[in-house]
Amino acid sequence: MNSILSTKKLSENHKQMLLDHSISLIEENFIETKTREFELANINQNLIFTSQNAVLSLLQNPNWETLKSKPVFCVGLKTKELLTEKGFDVIAFTGYAADLAEIISLIYAQATYTFFTGNLRRDILPNTLKENEIKFNEIEVYETNLISKKITSKIDGILFFSPSAVESYLTSNTIKDQMCFCIGESTSEALENKKIHNIIIAEKPSVENVINDVLEHYQ
């Protein structure tokens, strides 16, 4: 029986998918996110979200509904679904921040933007907006903290869902011959920067696709 580690707690459905295929699972949250206090001031014409965490943090603000009239650009299908469910109009969504930055720069460069973000956000989207002289500001609405833990059990594979989880895992552990299953390119790049190349990247950035890669690899 193959054994894998998930660097975040999985849903019951996802756990069952693995168990149904005789794959044993260890799961630990290697990062945690917390909402920060923030004010909804100086909001531009359009809103940008690159994670569900940013949306969930915004929804904690008592005045969040005042923003529902503003068009939204976002990364991730689950992020889009959450925004749509709450009544926002999502103009464009992509799987990766780099693709969203390109769409904004090519088609919507004349507009202004407010980017709701976390403390460990990657630079690619804001850097692209700056390079194209697109007006935007940022509001930090949540913070990500690393919770590194030593894993002593033998594992054959590791599931990573963010660059932060890679950093957290490698703080206390090493990767030798374990296969690394990554939700997306930025997560895989975090491993490649550490000279780790035994990586499988999900075709689309979702937990389901990561799980499917695991099942396909070990069948």
trRosetta pair geometry for C-beta under 8 A, 3 or more apart (Angstrom, degrees):
i j d omega theta_ij theta_ji phi_ij phi_ji
1 22 5.4 -115 -121 161 96 93
1 23 7.0 167 -175 -113 85 30
1 24 5.5 69 142 -16 122 105
2 22 7.9 92 30 115 76 78
2 23 5.2 -24 76 -125 94 84
2 24 7.2 -170 96 28 42 76
2 156 4.6 -79 -158 46 91 153
2 157 6.9 30 167 4 119 108
2 218 4.8 -103 20 -140 159 140
3 23 7.4 157 -98 -174 26 67
3 24 4.5 -24 -107 72 79 105
3 25 7.6 -171 -155 -70 64 20
3 26 6.8 39 175 -10 102 100
3 153 7.0 -107 148 143 147 116
3 154 6.4 93 59 100 140 73
3 155 5.2 -108 109 -121 98 56
3 156 5.5 119 55 5 61 92
3 157 7.9 175 97 31 43 72
4 18 7.1 -112 45 -148 124 140
4 23 6.1 8 6 170 110 115
4 24 7.5 159 22 83 61 54
4 25 6.0 -18 68 -111 83 63
4 26 7.3 -156 101 32 40 74
4 155 6.2 82 -131 -165 25 102
4 156 6.3 -59 -75 63 66 81
4 157 4.2 -25 -112 72 101 94
4 158 6.8 -178 -164 -79 80 25
4 159 6.4 64 159 -24 120 96
4 181 7.8 3 -154 13 136 128
4 214 6.2 -27 -60 -143 168 133
5 25 7.9 128 -104 -163 26 56
5 26 4.7 -26 -106 74 74 102
5 27 7.2 156 -163 -88 55 37
5 28 7.2 -18 -168 20 101 96
5 151 6.1 -8 -107 -137 155 159
5 153 7.8 147 -74 74 110 111
5 155 4.7 -19 -21 -133 103 159
5 157 7.4 -168 28 97 65 51
5 158 4.9 -12 65 -115 99 74
5 159 6.9 -152 99 22 51 76
6 9 7.3 114 105 -102 122 16
6 10 5.4 -6 132 -37 173 108
6 25 6.4 5 -6 -164 109 104
6 26 7.3 -177 23 89 67 50
6 27 4.3 -7 60 -112 105 88
6 28 7.6 159 84 30 63 50
6 158 7.9 155 -90 -164 25 52
6 159 4.3 -10 -116 53 68 126
7 28 6.8 -28 -136 75 42 77
7 29 7.6 69 160 -141 53 26
7 30 4.3 -34 -171 7 96 128
7 31 7.8 44 150 1 103 86
7 158 6.7 45 -37 179 103 96
7 159 6.1 -152 11 87 78 69
7 160 5.6 25 23 -106 137 56
7 161 6.6 -159 73 15 99 87
7 165 4.2 114 128 -178 140 125
7 166 8.0 -175 26 -63 179 41
7 168 7.3 134 -169 76 124 114
7 169 5.7 -71 -109 -63 132 123
8 27 7.2 -19 107 -167 25 100
8 28 7.9 -53 -95 95 20 38
8 29 5.4 41 -131 -114 61 67
8 30 6.9 -88 -66 23 65 79
8 31 7.4 -36 -86 43 103 83
8 159 7.8 -92 31 106 74 108
8 161 5.5 -45 10 27 129 138
8 165 6.7 -77 -41 -104 96 143
9 27 5.1 100 -110 147 52 127
9 28 7.7 -6 -61 -144 73 7
9 29 5.6 -32 -16 -58 92 94
10 14 4.1 -112 177 87 118 123
10 15 5.1 148 93 -55 118 81
10 25 7.4 -67 26 -177 135 148
10 27 5.8 -120 4 -111 88 150
10 207 7.1 154 -131 -173 91 133
10 211 8.0 103 -142 -80 140 120
11 14 4.8 92 55 9 80 101
11 15 7.0 -143 94 -5 41 88
11 207 7.6 103 10 118 105 156
12 15 5.7 -55 -147 38 32 113
12 16 6.2 33 155 -23 66 107
13 16 5.8 -58 -151 34 28 111
13 17 6.7 36 151 -26 62 100
14 17 5.6 -43 -153 23 36 117
14 18 7.1 31 152 -13 62 101
14 207 5.9 -51 -99 145 149 120
14 208 7.4 -123 -100 -90 102 56
14 211 5.4 -139 -151 -74 93 148
15 18 6.0 -61 -162 36 35 107
15 19 6.2 28 149 -15 71 111
15 25 6.0 -133 -138 52 83 165
15 27 7.7 -71 -96 -29 109 146
16 19 5.5 -56 -141 42 36 110
16 20 5.9 45 158 -28 69 104
17 20 6.0 -52 -149 29 24 114
17 21 7.1 2 156 0 57 109
17 211 5.3 55 97 167 144 137
17 215 6.9 -79 156 -60 101 131
18 21 6.3 -76 -159 46 32 97
18 23 4.3 -86 -175 75 87 111
18 24 7.9 167 143 -65 113 2
18 25 5.2 84 105 -56 150 122
18 211 6.7 -107 -58 -149 90 102
18 214 6.8 -17 -106 110 99 140
18 215 7.5 -135 -103 -72 56 90
19 22 7.5 41 -173 -77 38 23
19 23 7.0 -102 -76 58 27 66
19 24 8.0 54 -104 -102 69 40
19 25 7.1 -71 -60 -2 82 116
21 215 5.3 149 -16 -127 174 95
21 218 7.2 116 138 88 123 113
21 219 7.0 -66 -163 -85 128 86
23 214 6.7 100 -166 149 173 117
23 215 7.5 -118 -16 -94 143 64
23 218 6.1 98 -90 85 119 159
26 151 7.1 121 120 -143 149 118
26 153 5.8 156 -62 62 157 147
26 155 6.6 -92 31 -91 126 120
28 149 5.5 -96 163 51 155 147
28 151 7.5 -152 14 -83 144 105
29 32 6.2 66 143 -72 127 79
29 147 6.2 35 110 60 82 137
30 146 7.0 -17 157 -157 76 70
30 147 5.8 -163 -162 68 31 78
30 148 6.6 36 -154 -99 90 44
30 149 6.9 -122 -105 18 78 95
30 164 7.9 166 111 122 97 78
30 165 4.7 99 77 -142 124 79
30 168 4.0 148 162 103 104 134
30 169 5.5 -25 -139 -60 159 77
31 144 5.5 -4 -178 -173 124 100
31 145 6.6 153 -160 79 70 44
31 146 5.8 -40 -104 -107 78 46
31 147 6.3 171 -97 17 20 86
31 162 6.7 -52 20 66 153 134
31 164 4.9 59 -88 121 151 118
31 165 5.4 -97 -11 -79 114 72
31 168 5.6 -159 -63 -26 81 155
32 144 7.4 157 80 -154 38 54
32 145 5.2 -16 61 60 87 96
32 147 5.7 58 -13 -26 100 125
33 53 4.8 -79 174 -140 166 135
33 118 7.0 -67 -135 -121 112 141
33 142 5.3 23 -180 164 105 128
33 143 7.0 167 -150 83 62 39
33 144 5.3 -27 -97 -97 80 68
33 145 7.7 172 -87 17 31 72
34 142 6.4 165 83 -159 37 81
34 143 5.5 -14 59 57 88 88
34 145 7.0 24 0 -5 109 112
35 56 7.6 -116 -77 116 109 85
35 57 4.3 164 -118 -129 90 89
35 60 5.0 13 -148 34 163 161
35 141 6.8 -32 -147 159 74 75
35 142 5.3 -50 -105 -102 42 86
36 57 7.1 21 29 -162 66 135
36 119 8.0 106 -43 -44 143 105
36 140 6.0 2 57 123 153 88
36 141 6.0 -172 49 -175 94 24
36 142 5.8 -173 -1 -99 88 24
36 143 5.7 84 -55 -21 112 95
38 57 7.9 55 21 149 127 114
38 61 7.1 -61 73 -85 87 126
38 139 5.5 105 -179 176 141 106
38 140 6.7 -174 -90 78 132 56
38 141 5.2 -83 13 -105 153 67
40 43 6.0 -1 178 -49 82 125
40 61 6.1 115 -39 161 115 152
40 63 5.3 -135 30 90 142 122
40 64 7.4 179 -69 -91 147 46
40 66 6.8 131 125 66 153 122
40 67 6.9 -121 -154 -51 137 117
40 139 7.7 25 -108 -135 49 167
42 114 7.5 147 114 -101 71 123
42 137 6.0 -7 126 57 118 164
43 47 7.6 -16 -165 -83 106 93
43 67 6.5 -120 -166 -107 158 105
43 70 7.1 -106 152 -61 121 163
43 114 5.0 -59 -145 -27 62 160
44 111 7.9 117 150 156 113 81
44 112 3.8 -121 -167 125 125 101
44 113 5.3 14 85 56 140 5
44 114 4.6 164 27 -37 90 84
44 135 6.9 175 -128 118 145 98
44 136 6.6 -105 14 -125 162 52
44 137 6.5 149 -27 23 117 94
45 70 6.8 166 164 -145 38 102
45 71 7.4 5 143 39 82 98
45 111 5.1 -115 78 -169 137 97
45 112 4.8 105 11 56 99 81
45 113 7.2 -47 58 -71 77 41
46 70 6.2 167 -119 171 31 100
46 71 4.9 -35 -118 78 92 92
46 72 7.0 162 -170 -94 80 25
46 73 6.2 38 160 -5 124 103
46 91 7.4 -50 -138 15 124 141
46 108 7.4 25 -17 162 168 138
46 111 5.3 50 -7 144 125 134
46 112 6.9 160 24 86 83 45
46 113 4.9 -35 75 -104 95 74
46 114 7.4 179 88 23 46 68
47 67 6.4 67 -60 175 145 124
47 70 5.3 94 -19 113 103 123
47 71 7.3 -178 25 94 76 43
47 72 4.8 -26 70 -109 100 76
47 73 7.2 178 89 28 49 66
47 88 7.7 -74 60 -152 136 135
47 113 7.2 139 -106 -157 12 74
47 114 5.6 -27 -111 67 63 90
47 116 6.7 9 -170 -10 100 109
48 72 7.6 155 -87 -161 27 64
48 73 5.1 -20 -105 72 76 96
48 74 7.0 162 -160 -85 49 52
48 100 7.5 128 -146 148 109 135
48 104 7.9 -13 -94 -77 126 152
48 113 5.3 35 -21 -178 114 122
48 114 7.0 -172 21 89 81 40
48 115 4.3 -22 68 -108 118 71
48 116 6.9 179 81 20 58 68
48 125 7.2 169 164 161 146 142
48 136 7.4 0 7 -146 135 134
49 54 4.7 -175 -143 88 93 127
49 55 5.3 47 -155 -58 156 89
49 58 7.8 -84 -95 -9 125 140
49 72 6.8 -4 9 -169 104 111
49 73 7.8 166 27 88 61 50
49 74 4.4 -4 65 -116 90 100
49 75 7.1 -136 108 28 61 72
49 79 5.7 -171 114 -177 117 128
49 83 6.9 173 38 -68 147 131
49 116 5.4 -12 -95 60 78 107
50 54 6.8 70 46 3 57 145
50 74 7.0 -173 -83 -157 32 60
50 75 4.2 25 -141 26 64 128
50 76 7.6 100 -176 -4 43 108
50 79 7.7 -76 177 -106 14 170
50 97 5.1 14 -133 -92 132 109
50 100 7.3 -157 -101 44 92 155
50 115 7.8 13 -13 -163 104 99
50 117 7.0 23 31 -109 108 83
50 121 7.0 103 58 -139 136 109
50 125 6.4 -150 -69 -13 141 157
51 54 5.0 107 65 -1 82 96
51 55 7.5 -147 103 2 52 84
51 75 7.1 -8 -56 73 46 106
51 76 6.9 60 -117 5 37 148
51 79 6.4 -156 179 -88 14 129
51 118 6.9 -16 43 -12 143 120
52 55 5.5 -58 -156 39 43 112
52 56 6.0 42 150 -20 75 107
52 76 6.8 -91 -40 104 84 149
52 78 5.6 -35 -66 116 128 107
52 79 5.0 -135 -70 -89 66 75
52 82 5.8 103 -132 2 94 156
53 56 5.7 -55 -143 39 31 111
53 57 6.2 32 156 -20 65 107
53 118 6.2 15 103 -61 130 130
53 142 5.1 -119 152 69 106 162
53 144 7.7 45 147 -73 170 97
54 57 5.8 -54 -148 36 29 111
54 58 6.5 34 152 -21 63 104
54 116 4.3 133 178 118 118 101
54 117 6.1 -18 -103 -92 132 22
54 118 6.5 -118 -73 -39 90 85
54 141 5.6 96 -145 60 70 125
54 142 6.3 -135 -92 15 50 116
55 58 5.7 -53 -151 33 32 113
55 59 6.5 32 152 -21 65 106
55 74 7.9 22 -60 -128 121 139
55 79 6.0 159 -17 -149 137 80
55 82 5.2 117 118 109 154 131
55 83 5.9 -109 -124 -69 139 83
55 86 7.7 175 -179 13 113 148
55 116 7.6 110 -69 97 44 141
56 59 5.7 -53 -150 33 32 114
56 60 7.2 40 148 -27 60 97
56 82 7.5 -51 -60 177 77 153
56 142 7.8 40 76 -64 90 146
57 60 5.7 -48 -163 19 39 115
57 61 7.8 44 143 -25 61 93
57 116 7.4 -179 74 170 110 118
57 141 3.9 140 114 140 133 106
57 142 4.2 -138 -66 -52 150 106
58 61 5.8 -47 -169 15 46 114
58 64 5.2 114 152 -122 83 122
58 67 7.6 -66 -180 48 129 151
58 116 5.7 -14 -62 -155 120 160
58 141 5.8 -14 -62 -164 68 162
59 64 5.5 -87 -112 29 37 178
59 86 6.8 -114 -98 -114 119 153
60 64 7.8 99 48 -41 29 134
61 64 4.7 120 72 -54 93 90
61 141 8.0 -74 -37 -140 120 117
63 66 5.1 -15 171 7 88 121
64 67 6.1 -56 -173 26 53 111
64 68 8.0 74 137 -47 70 86
65 68 5.5 -15 -164 -18 57 119
65 87 7.9 24 -134 68 84 137
67 70 5.2 -49 -173 24 72 118
67 88 7.7 -7 116 -103 90 108
68 86 7.5 -132 -107 132 107 87
68 87 5.0 -1 -149 110 130 110
68 88 5.8 -122 -137 -87 67 63
70 88 7.9 -25 72 -142 67 97
71 89 5.6 -57 -114 91 61 104
71 90 7.9 105 -170 -132 68 17
71 91 4.6 33 -177 -36 116 123
72 83 5.6 -143 109 -179 164 149
72 88 4.8 32 -12 160 144 126
72 89 6.4 150 17 79 90 49
72 90 4.9 -50 80 -103 104 59
72 91 6.4 165 65 7 44 81
73 90 7.5 119 -97 -158 24 72
73 91 5.9 -38 -76 60 74 101
73 92 5.2 3 -126 62 86 90
73 93 7.3 172 -165 -82 49 53
73 100 6.0 133 160 -167 109 113
73 103 7.6 -177 -148 90 127 119
73 104 6.2 59 -167 -76 170 112
73 108 7.6 -165 -68 64 142 159
73 113 7.4 -41 33 -126 125 126
74 79 4.7 -153 162 122 129 122
74 80 5.5 171 78 -75 129 71
74 83 6.2 -177 -27 -13 159 152
74 90 6.0 -58 19 -135 114 115
74 92 7.9 169 31 94 55 54
74 93 4.8 -14 72 -111 81 97
74 100 7.4 -108 111 -117 12 147
75 79 6.2 50 79 37 49 155
75 93 6.8 163 -98 -161 17 78
75 94 6.0 -33 -116 70 69 74
75 95 7.1 34 -163 156 81 14
75 96 6.6 -4 -143 -174 118 8
75 97 5.3 -36 -77 -74 151 65
75 100 5.5 -96 -73 -25 89 144
76 79 3.8 85 77 5 106 109
76 80 6.7 -170 97 -9 57 82
76 93 7.0 -78 56 -176 34 116
76 95 7.1 72 -86 -135 44 42
76 205 6.6 -82 -107 98 82 118
77 80 5.6 -53 -150 35 34 113
77 81 6.3 34 153 -21 67 105
77 93 7.0 123 -90 130 43 138
77 95 7.8 -5 -27 -96 86 73
77 204 7.9 26 -12 162 129 122
77 206 6.7 -20 42 -80 121 119
78 81 5.6 -50 -144 35 33 113
78 82 6.4 35 155 -20 64 104
78 206 7.2 132 -29 -120 110 94
79 82 5.9 -56 -151 35 29 110
79 83 6.4 26 153 -16 64 108
79 93 7.0 176 81 -141 101 128
80 83 5.8 -60 -150 39 30 110
80 84 6.1 27 156 -18 67 109
80 90 5.0 81 -142 -146 89 175
80 93 4.3 -46 -74 -66 127 170
81 84 5.8 -55 -143 38 29 110
81 85 6.2 35 155 -24 63 107
82 85 5.7 -53 -148 33 28 115
82 86 6.6 16 156 -9 62 109
83 86 6.0 -68 -153 43 30 104
83 88 4.1 -59 174 57 92 129
83 90 5.4 102 96 -63 132 112
84 87 7.8 84 -177 -44 30 11
84 88 6.5 -86 -79 63 33 75
84 90 6.0 -61 -65 -1 91 118
90 93 5.6 0 169 -39 129 111
91 108 7.7 89 124 -80 146 153
92 100 6.9 150 117 -132 109 82
92 103 5.4 -157 156 135 157 151
92 104 7.8 -168 66 -64 142 72
92 108 7.9 -151 7 -14 138 141
93 100 7.5 -22 -148 -97 34 113
94 97 7.8 160 81 -77 115 15
94 99 3.9 -157 173 97 153 118
94 100 4.5 -157 31 -60 123 78
94 103 6.7 176 -43 -8 132 135
95 99 6.6 47 50 32 69 145
95 184 7.0 -179 156 -119 99 122
95 204 6.1 -121 -113 -153 139 72
95 205 4.9 140 -170 16 99 110
96 99 4.8 92 66 6 87 102
96 100 7.2 -156 98 -5 46 86
96 184 6.5 162 -93 -171 96 130
96 185 6.3 5 -110 34 140 117
96 186 7.3 152 -141 -23 102 104
96 205 7.1 129 -67 -20 74 143
97 100 5.6 -56 -148 38 37 111
97 101 6.2 41 153 -23 69 104
97 122 6.5 160 51 71 158 119
97 124 5.4 119 105 79 117 114
97 125 4.4 -89 176 -50 111 111
97 186 7.6 35 23 -48 110 142
98 101 5.7 -53 -149 34 30 113
98 102 6.6 32 151 -21 62 105
98 124 5.2 -50 -80 153 81 141
98 125 7.5 -123 -77 -71 36 69
98 128 7.4 132 -137 -43 58 149
99 102 5.6 -53 -151 33 33 113
99 103 6.6 34 152 -19 65 103
100 103 5.7 -52 -150 34 34 111
100 104 6.4 32 154 -17 66 106
100 125 6.5 -6 82 -113 106 117
101 104 5.9 -56 -148 38 30 110
101 105 6.1 27 155 -18 65 112
101 124 6.4 -134 -12 136 154 85
101 125 4.6 -158 -71 -125 114 63
101 128 3.7 78 171 72 134 152
101 129 6.6 -109 -141 -44 97 75
102 105 5.8 -58 -144 40 29 110
102 106 6.0 17 162 -12 66 113
102 128 7.2 -73 -62 -175 52 152
103 106 6.2 -64 -141 42 24 102
103 107 5.8 -26 179 24 65 116
103 108 7.2 26 135 13 75 106
104 107 7.1 -79 -126 54 15 79
104 108 4.9 -60 -144 63 57 105
104 109 6.8 108 147 -78 64 57
104 113 7.3 2 -155 -56 143 151
104 128 7.9 111 66 113 110 117
104 129 6.9 -20 106 -94 136 92
104 134 6.7 66 140 -144 111 171
105 109 5.5 43 -154 -83 38 106
105 128 6.0 -94 -49 157 136 105
105 129 7.2 -143 -75 -97 95 49
105 132 4.4 -168 -134 -56 106 171
105 134 6.7 -114 -101 -36 69 137
106 109 7.3 131 18 -35 6 108
108 111 5.1 -28 172 21 92 119
109 132 5.8 -102 -130 151 120 125
109 133 8.0 55 -178 75 111 73
109 134 5.4 -110 -150 -90 70 107
111 134 7.8 15 71 -158 59 105
112 134 7.7 167 -113 172 45 76
112 135 4.3 -33 -117 90 94 109
112 136 6.6 172 -169 -82 64 52
113 129 7.1 -99 51 -134 137 146
113 134 6.9 24 12 146 117 112
113 135 7.2 151 24 97 69 59
113 136 4.0 -17 71 -109 94 103
113 137 7.8 -177 97 28 59 52
114 136 6.8 174 -83 -160 25 77
114 137 5.6 -14 -116 65 73 84
114 138 7.5 150 -166 -100 60 22
114 139 6.3 18 177 -4 105 109
115 125 7.1 155 -131 118 143 126
115 126 6.6 -133 44 -80 172 96
115 136 5.7 47 -18 169 106 125
115 137 7.2 -162 25 96 80 36
115 138 4.7 -31 71 -106 100 74
115 139 7.4 168 82 23 49 65
116 138 7.9 154 -89 -159 18 62
116 139 5.5 -22 -108 69 64 97
116 141 5.1 1 -169 -2 96 134
117 121 4.3 -26 -174 -52 120 153
117 138 5.4 -27 22 -161 127 109
117 139 7.2 140 26 72 75 45
117 140 5.8 -46 81 -105 81 58
117 141 7.0 122 53 18 30 84
118 121 5.4 140 59 -51 68 87
118 140 6.7 75 -144 -153 19 81
118 141 7.2 -64 -81 60 57 65
118 142 4.7 -38 -105 80 94 84
118 143 6.1 144 -165 -106 89 25
118 144 5.4 58 160 -19 140 99
119 140 6.0 59 -74 -158 66 128
119 142 7.6 -112 -7 105 81 49
119 143 4.4 22 -2 -124 127 80
119 144 6.2 -151 54 27 91 74
120 143 7.8 91 -11 -159 87 59
120 144 4.7 -66 17 52 125 123
120 163 8.0 -158 148 83 118 103
120 164 5.5 77 120 -83 158 121
121 125 8.0 -63 166 42 116 112
121 126 7.8 81 121 -11 125 120
122 125 7.3 90 89 7 86 87
122 163 7.2 93 -71 22 114 148
122 186 6.1 -91 -60 -147 162 142
123 126 6.1 -77 -160 56 55 98
123 127 4.9 51 152 -28 91 118
124 127 6.0 -61 -141 39 22 111
124 128 6.3 22 162 -20 61 109
125 128 5.9 -56 -148 34 28 109
125 129 6.5 27 156 -17 63 106
126 129 5.6 -55 -147 37 36 112
126 130 6.3 37 155 -20 68 104
126 136 7.2 -140 -125 88 78 134
126 138 6.9 -19 -96 -63 134 128
127 130 5.7 -54 -149 36 32 112
127 131 6.3 34 153 -22 66 106
128 131 5.7 -51 -146 34 32 113
128 132 6.4 12 159 -2 64 110
129 132 6.2 -71 -149 49 27 98
129 134 4.3 -88 -162 63 81 114
129 136 5.1 -11 158 12 152 137
130 133 7.4 28 -178 -76 34 34
130 134 7.6 -82 -59 44 21 75
140 143 7.5 40 166 -70 111 78
144 164 5.3 -57 146 -133 142 168
146 164 6.4 -144 -85 178 88 92
146 167 6.3 -84 -104 104 137 101
146 168 3.9 -171 -153 -97 99 100
146 171 6.7 99 155 -13 139 151
147 168 6.4 26 51 -161 42 136
148 168 4.8 -158 -78 -175 77 72
148 169 7.0 179 -128 -86 84 17
148 171 3.9 -76 -106 74 157 125
148 172 4.4 145 159 -12 111 115
149 172 6.2 -153 91 68 14 155
150 172 4.6 -113 -75 160 66 122
150 173 6.5 150 -133 -68 51 87
151 155 6.7 -11 146 -10 136 132
151 172 7.8 116 1 107 69 107
151 173 5.5 14 31 -94 96 141
155 158 6.5 75 130 -67 137 80
155 178 5.9 26 104 -116 90 133
156 178 6.2 153 167 -129 23 79
156 179 6.8 7 146 22 73 94
156 218 7.7 92 111 -100 141 122
157 178 5.7 160 -102 -175 26 89
157 179 4.4 -24 -110 66 94 90
157 180 7.3 175 -160 -81 72 23
157 181 6.1 39 173 -14 117 107
157 214 6.4 156 113 -126 157 98
157 217 7.3 114 -91 95 152 144
157 218 7.6 -105 -15 -57 144 120
158 169 7.0 103 -175 -163 144 161
158 175 6.9 -91 14 -112 147 114
158 178 5.4 60 -12 140 99 134
158 179 7.5 -179 24 88 65 47
158 180 5.3 -19 65 -113 97 69
158 181 7.0 -174 87 25 44 75
159 181 5.0 -26 -106 71 65 108
159 210 5.7 91 -145 159 108 131
159 214 7.1 -37 -78 -64 108 131
160 165 5.2 173 -149 95 79 119
160 166 5.3 41 -150 -68 142 85
160 169 7.3 -95 -99 0 106 147
160 180 6.1 5 1 -173 120 100
160 181 7.0 163 23 80 70 52
160 182 5.1 -17 70 -107 103 71
160 183 6.9 -123 103 -1 60 84
160 187 5.1 165 121 177 110 124
160 190 7.8 -145 161 69 147 123
160 191 7.2 162 33 -50 167 121
161 165 5.8 62 50 7 68 155
161 183 4.7 52 -131 -18 58 138
161 187 6.8 -102 169 -102 10 152
161 207 7.1 -5 -109 -92 126 84
161 210 7.3 -68 -88 -48 85 166
162 165 4.7 102 58 0 81 99
162 166 7.4 -138 99 -3 50 83
162 183 7.4 -5 -53 40 48 129
162 186 8.0 -12 -152 101 51 107
162 187 5.9 -116 -136 -95 9 107
163 166 5.4 -50 -155 31 41 116
163 167 6.5 40 150 -18 69 103
163 186 5.5 -72 -43 142 115 93
163 187 5.6 -140 -60 -104 59 51
163 189 7.3 -27 -97 71 115 87
163 190 3.8 159 -134 -60 85 142
164 167 5.7 -53 -151 37 35 112
164 168 6.2 35 151 -20 67 107
165 168 5.5 -52 -143 38 33 113
165 169 6.2 35 157 -21 66 105
165 187 7.5 0 52 -135 104 111
166 169 6.0 -56 -147 35 27 109
166 170 6.3 14 161 -9 63 113
166 187 6.3 155 -34 -162 124 73
166 190 4.0 134 67 117 155 130
166 191 5.7 -121 -140 -61 138 75
166 194 7.7 -167 163 0 115 136
167 170 6.2 -66 -145 43 25 103
167 171 6.7 43 153 -40 61 99
167 190 6.7 -86 -43 -172 80 130
168 171 5.8 -44 -160 8 32 119
169 172 7.3 -92 -173 49 32 80
169 173 5.5 -50 170 50 74 118
169 175 7.9 50 127 -52 121 107
170 173 6.4 -86 -108 67 30 70
170 174 7.3 59 -138 -103 72 39
170 175 7.2 -52 -96 -11 93 101
170 194 6.2 -110 -124 -118 162 165
175 178 5.5 -98 -152 50 83 107
175 180 6.5 8 -154 -61 149 119
175 191 7.5 -25 50 -144 163 107
175 194 7.9 89 37 110 119 130
175 196 5.2 34 84 -122 134 139
175 198 7.7 -159 153 52 115 109
177 198 6.8 86 -158 -29 42 173
178 198 7.1 148 88 96 41 134
179 198 5.5 -106 -112 148 52 105
179 199 7.8 151 -169 -97 65 20
179 200 6.4 18 175 -2 109 108
179 217 6.4 -177 132 169 165 154
180 188 7.7 141 113 -117 118 74
180 191 5.6 155 115 -119 166 163
180 196 6.5 61 -8 144 149 125
180 198 6.1 111 10 95 88 74
180 199 4.8 -29 73 -106 104 70
180 200 7.2 172 86 25 52 65
181 199 7.9 155 -88 -159 22 57
181 200 5.2 -18 -111 68 67 100
181 202 7.4 65 176 -52 86 86
181 210 5.2 114 145 -164 114 89
181 213 5.3 157 -141 95 116 125
181 214 5.6 -38 -73 -67 165 87
181 217 7.6 -135 -82 -1 115 150
182 185 7.9 106 125 -78 130 17
182 187 4.2 176 -162 101 109 115
182 188 4.3 170 72 -64 169 83
182 191 7.0 -125 -71 1 135 133
182 199 5.9 3 -5 -166 121 105
182 200 7.1 170 22 83 76 46
182 201 5.0 -28 71 -108 104 67
182 202 6.8 -130 95 -2 53 82
182 210 7.4 -128 101 -113 13 108
183 187 5.5 77 46 8 77 155
183 202 5.5 -10 -144 16 37 133
183 205 5.1 67 156 -151 86 79
183 206 7.2 169 -153 28 99 9
183 207 7.1 -25 -110 -80 117 47
183 209 7.6 106 -139 73 64 102
183 210 5.4 -44 -89 -61 70 127
184 187 5.3 98 60 12 68 103
184 188 7.1 -131 108 -3 36 93
184 201 6.8 51 -148 -161 15 103
184 202 6.7 -40 -65 52 50 101
184 205 4.0 9 -72 -103 112 118
185 188 5.6 -56 -145 40 35 109
185 189 6.1 41 155 -26 68 104
185 201 6.4 39 -80 -150 56 147
186 189 5.5 -48 -147 31 32 116
186 190 6.9 42 151 -26 60 97
187 190 5.8 -47 -159 23 35 114
187 191 7.3 29 147 -11 62 101
187 201 7.9 152 70 -121 98 91
188 191 5.7 -55 -159 37 42 110
188 192 6.2 40 147 -20 72 107
188 199 5.0 110 -140 172 104 148
188 201 5.0 -44 -49 -85 146 113
189 192 5.4 -52 -140 40 36 112
189 193 6.2 45 156 -27 66 101
190 193 5.9 -48 -152 28 27 115
190 194 7.3 15 150 -7 56 106
191 194 5.8 -68 -160 42 37 104
191 196 4.2 -78 175 76 92 115
191 197 7.8 161 129 -73 104 30
191 199 5.7 147 89 -84 146 130
192 195 7.5 47 -174 -80 39 16
192 196 6.7 -105 -81 63 30 63
192 197 6.4 62 -112 -91 78 70
192 199 7.2 -60 -60 -11 88 155
196 199 6.9 100 125 -51 87 106
200 213 5.0 168 129 175 129 132
200 217 6.4 -128 -26 -71 167 135
202 205 6.0 123 83 -99 123 37
202 206 6.7 -153 156 43 151 54
202 209 3.8 99 -163 116 117 115
202 210 4.9 -62 -69 -68 127 63
202 212 7.9 93 -130 54 95 96
202 213 5.9 -119 -94 -26 69 135
203 209 5.7 -129 43 -160 76 133
204 209 5.1 173 61 -55 74 159
205 209 7.2 -103 -112 50 6 137
206 209 4.8 94 59 5 84 101
206 210 7.3 -145 96 -5 47 85
207 210 5.6 -55 -154 34 37 114
207 211 6.4 36 151 -19 69 105
208 211 5.8 -56 -151 36 31 111
208 212 6.3 31 152 -20 65 106
209 212 5.5 -49 -144 36 35 114
209 213 6.5 42 153 -23 63 100
210 213 5.7 -53 -155 31 32 113
210 214 6.8 35 147 -20 63 101
211 214 5.6 -51 -156 30 36 114
211 215 6.6 33 150 -17 67 104
212 215 5.7 -52 -148 37 35 111
212 216 6.2 34 154 -18 67 107
213 216 5.8 -56 -144 39 30 110
213 217 6.1 31 157 -23 65 109
214 217 5.9 -59 -147 35 27 110
214 218 6.3 -4 167 4 64 113
215 218 6.7 -73 -142 47 23 91
215 219 6.1 35 161 -42 64 107
216 219 6.1 -46 -141 13 26 115
